[in-house]
Amino acid sequence: MFEADEVGFVICSKCGARIRADREWCLRCHEQLVAWKKPEILPSWIRAVGGGTLIFAVVGIAAVGVIFYLSVDSENTLPDRPIQRGSPKTAVAGAAPAAAASVQTTGRIEQVRFVDTTRRSTVLIPENDLANARARFEKDLERDPKNADTLNNLGLTLEHLGFVDSAVGRLSEAVALDRRNWIYHFNLAHAMSLRQDWTRAASEYAASLEIFADNYAAQYNLAVAYHLSGNEPEAIKAYEKATKMAPGDPAAHLSYAITLDASGRPDDAVSEYRQYLQLVPTARDAAAVSARIQSLSHDS
């Protein structure tokens, strides 16, 4: 199963191309993007009865009801006399904007931890069938214990079931059997990140990139792993490559800025923070990022 990134793109599991999430096929290698589903604007039952007309009627009726309710409610809640300064109602009304501003300006600036690739298993494993899938893969291994694909699929199934240590064991076996398969290294790196073994995760993401250098997901995750391991110099190098591979991905610019900020490079950090805000000016942490930019600009 593939998860789209924050700006609506997916990474093709076959060639690593970065494709819009609403496309059905990879434009580079024509691999089907399995998570793609054409959106339906209206449910089938609405379309069957003439969707647009029905919705218009429902909205109209609802609007009349709301107007009626508000008119009645306003009559019931209007005060008998003007509210005096310092009364409870005045205090609450005056406090609301200040609280909202406080939330916006003190929000935390957090990087996107990891991005995923399109399909990390060689077969589709439904979430509601994980236990049965595990049994099937284990039975397949009894017949062919050296099958790297089966070991990889079993490892992912165990990971989804919460057995991370067992998953690491199976995924490690898959890597040992086929070290030239980038996805096996990617999966093992992801499992290592679940154990917060950032050094080993970075090593496996780097191994994945040696095989598949254009894999943006692995490049970004390598930078994250370096950052979380405390290796900021290597994180900076990895993030710089990630932003060049996907200049339109705001997550890469924000994470790069955070690492530059932590490394004592305020001017470079400000540049990346600004690039992030240009891409997503209405982000939830936009106010916090703007405040950080002002702070760094003032200090420098």
Stockholm file with secondary structure:
# STOCKHOLM 1.0

chainA/1-300         MFEADEVGFVICSKCGARIRADREWCLRCHEQLVAWKKPEILPSWIRAVGGGTLIFAVVGIAAVGVIFYLSVDSENTLPDRPIQRGSPKTAVAGAAPAAAASVQTTGRIEQVRFVDTTRRSTVLIPENDLANARARFEKDLERDPKNADTLNNLGLTLEHLGFVDSAVGRLSEAVALDRRNWIYHFNLAHAMSLRQDWTRAASEYAASLEIFADNYAAQYNLAVAYHLSGNEPEAIKAYEKATKMAPGDPAAHLSYAITLDASGRPDDAVSEYRQYLQLVPTARDAAAVSARIQSLSHDS
#=GR chainA/1-300 SS CCCCCTTSEEECTTTCCEEETTCSBCTTTCCBCTTCCCCCSSCHHHHHTCHHHHHHHHHHHHHHHHHHHHHHHHHHHSCSSCCCTTSHHHHHHHHHHHHHHHHHHHCCCCCCCCCCCSCSSSSCCCGGGHHHHHHHHHHHHHHCTTCHHHHHHHHHHHHHHTCHHHHHHHHHHHHHHCTTCHHHHHHHHHHHHHTTCHHHHHHHHHHHHHHCTTCHHHHHHHHHHHHHHTCHHHHHHHHHHHHHHCTTCHHHHHHHHHHHHHTTCHHHHHHHHHHHHHHCTTCTTHHHHHHHHHHHHHHC
#=GC SS_cons         CCCCCTTSEEECTTTCCEEETTCSBCTTTCCBCTTCCCCCSSCHHHHHTCHHHHHHHHHHHHHHHHHHHHHHHHHHHSCSSCCCTTSHHHHHHHHHHHHHHHHHHHCCCCCCCCCCCSCSSSSCCCGGGHHHHHHHHHHHHHHCTTCHHHHHHHHHHHHHHTCHHHHHHHHHHHHHHCTTCHHHHHHHHHHHHHTTCHHHHHHHHHHHHHHCTTCHHHHHHHHHHHHHHTCHHHHHHHHHHHHHHCTTCHHHHHHHHHHHHHTTCHHHHHHHHHHHHHHCTTCTTHHHHHHHHHHHHHHC
//
